[in-house]
Amino acid sequence: MRSHFDRLPLVIGVALCASCAVGPHYHKPEAPANASYSPAPLPEVSTGAEVHGGEAQHLISDRDIPFEWWQLFQSPALNALVAQAFKTNPTVTAAQAALAQAKELVRAQRGFYYPSVGAGFQAERVKVAGNNTQSSSLGIQGNGENLGQPLQPAAPLYYQFYTAGLTVGFVPDVFGANRRQVESLTAQRDAQRFALEATYITLASNVVGAAVQEASLRAQIEATQQIIAADEKSLQILRDQFQLGFAMRIDVAAQEAALAQAQTALPPLQKQLEQTRDRIRALVGNLPNQEVPETFELDALQLPPELPVSLPASIIDQRPDVRAAEAQLHAANAQVGVAVAAMLPQFPITGTLGGNAAQIPLLFRSGGPFWTLVGGVTQPVFAGGTLLHTKRAASAALKQAAAQYQNTVITAYQNVADTLHASLSDADALAGAVETENAAKVAYDLTRRQMEVGYVNYLILLNAETTYQQALQTRVQAQAARFSDTVALFQALGGGWWNRKEVAAR
């Protein structure tokens, strides 16, 4: 018995040495050749404007991105809000749990590399039927006639029987089915890891974007309130002139309509502000009635003077969505091998060592022990086409994953290109908006003074006032767009997840 079991590791070792993982071997996709963010070279410096948030930004090629990129806005309130969101937002907890689950599934699948061992014990208590007889107790003699002695029951009437055993089962991974399954689960674990990094990046971008939106809305509300105050002042002047006969009633009515229109623009802005505050509360894991102490103004945010621009070849390594799509491609590739291996033979090996006895102390004494060693081959012969179509489905899933990866890469480059073009274009737009606002403000102030002394009529003033109001709102929106573009660029470039402390420490 010992000699047979001594040969078992040798048999297993030979089988493993001769094994091979069937199916296509995975090769990491290469970065797109000659990729760039635009057909023509982009400017290295954006346009500047004489207003807060209008500073020129320098685009620095191949500069690394810090994970805490939001700290470049130099807002302690913003830093605290992002830190709180990382701790309390449930999407982070969900992503961490998904990653933990994926890791455990990999560990569980690796367990199939080892033999399975089971121990069993069975105890029997048996009563023998009383109508059985024994020839030694029947007294049968000669021609077999009963000599008058009574029938005796079988003995013993009761007995017990014990069986204890240890079973070892092992299926050598001859064609690599388990290795491919582990490979697939490992790739899915990597996909979950990049999904977690994407969760951090998206959450930080949403928090910073919401803060910028709040600051923009507050600035627009302030500008609208200034417009309302100016309209009220103009209306009072017109009413005084109407009382003195220097203005017509139609002019007063037109100014009243302009004031009402300006006042009508205020509630939608206030509604958006409250909804933005609700969103900020939700991002940090709060309910709508749980206030967040941090508030944001455009003047309290500093526009980063330098923006990193990663090399195009680095995008596929920096973007977590691209890395997750690549991991899904790897998993789909391994699943083809799993499907192929399912069509090939398996070589199960089972060994049993145990003992039988009527008494527990005698289980493993002389005569009680027993053992078995069984090896076999199983080959699927007919399964109604299930295995064939499963393989074809795995091959189709691999093609799908490859196409999805390619689409993700294209989208990633498009995102970076869009944000770069937006940063440069919105800088030009802000510079133009500032010039337009300044000119409109001068024209409005001069026209109002002329109307007060009777040099121009009200219609000219109303036209100048409308032009200035539109220019003021446009400037505030363009001012906020510079901050939003910066947020979008950091997100598009990957958000620096590789510099997160937990990742950098690996």
Stockholm file with secondary structure:
# STOCKHOLM 1.0

chainA/1-506         MRSHFDRLPLVIGVALCASCAVGPHYHKPEAPANASYSPAPLPEVSTGAEVHGGEAQHLISDRDIPFEWWQLFQSPALNALVAQAFKTNPTVTAAQAALAQAKELVRAQRGFYYPSVGAGFQAERVKVAGNNTQSSSLGIQGNGENLGQPLQPAAPLYYQFYTAGLTVGFVPDVFGANRRQVESLTAQRDAQRFALEATYITLASNVVGAAVQEASLRAQIEATQQIIAADEKSLQILRDQFQLGFAMRIDVAAQEAALAQAQTALPPLQKQLEQTRDRIRALVGNLPNQEVPETFELDALQLPPELPVSLPASIIDQRPDVRAAEAQLHAANAQVGVAVAAMLPQFPITGTLGGNAAQIPLLFRSGGPFWTLVGGVTQPVFAGGTLLHTKRAASAALKQAAAQYQNTVITAYQNVADTLHASLSDADALAGAVETENAAKVAYDLTRRQMEVGYVNYLILLNAETTYQQALQTRVQAQAARFSDTVALFQALGGGWWNRKEVAAR
#=GR chainA/1-506 SS CHHHHHHHHHHHHHHHHTCCCCSCCCCCCCCCTTCCSSSSCCCSBCCCCSSTTCCCCEEEETCCCCTTGGGGGCCHHHHHHHHHHHHHCHHHHHHHHHHHHHHHHHHHHHGGGSCEEEEEEEEEEEECCTTCBCHHHHTEETTTEECSCCCCBCSCSEEEEEEEEEEEEECCCTTCHHHHHHHHHHHHHHHHHHHHHHHHHHHHHHHHHHHHHHHHHHHHHHHHHHHHHHHHHHHHHHHHHHHHTSSCHHHHHHHHHHHHHHHHHHHHHHHHHHHHHHHHHHHTTCCTTSCCCCCCCGGGCCCCSEEEECCGGGHHHHCHHHHHHHHHHHHHHHHHHHHHHTTSCBCCEEEEEEEEESSGGGTTSTTCEEEEEEECCBCCCCCTTHHHHHHHHHHHHHHHHHHHHHHHHHHHHHHHHHHHHHHHHHHHHHHHHHHHHHHHHHHHHHHHHHHHTTSSCHHHHHHHHHHHHHHHHHHHHHHHHHHHHHHHHHHHTTTTGGGSHHHHTC
#=GC SS_cons         CHHHHHHHHHHHHHHHHTCCCCSCCCCCCCCCTTCCSSSSCCCSBCCCCSSTTCCCCEEEETCCCCTTGGGGGCCHHHHHHHHHHHHHCHHHHHHHHHHHHHHHHHHHHHGGGSCEEEEEEEEEEEECCTTCBCHHHHTEETTTEECSCCCCBCSCSEEEEEEEEEEEEECCCTTCHHHHHHHHHHHHHHHHHHHHHHHHHHHHHHHHHHHHHHHHHHHHHHHHHHHHHHHHHHHHHHHHHHHHTSSCHHHHHHHHHHHHHHHHHHHHHHHHHHHHHHHHHHHTTCCTTSCCCCCCCGGGCCCCSEEEECCGGGHHHHCHHHHHHHHHHHHHHHHHHHHHHTTSCBCCEEEEEEEEESSGGGTTSTTCEEEEEEECCBCCCCCTTHHHHHHHHHHHHHHHHHHHHHHHHHHHHHHHHHHHHHHHHHHHHHHHHHHHHHHHHHHHHHHHHHHHTTSSCHHHHHHHHHHHHHHHHHHHHHHHHHHHHHHHHHHHTTTTGGGSHHHHTC
//
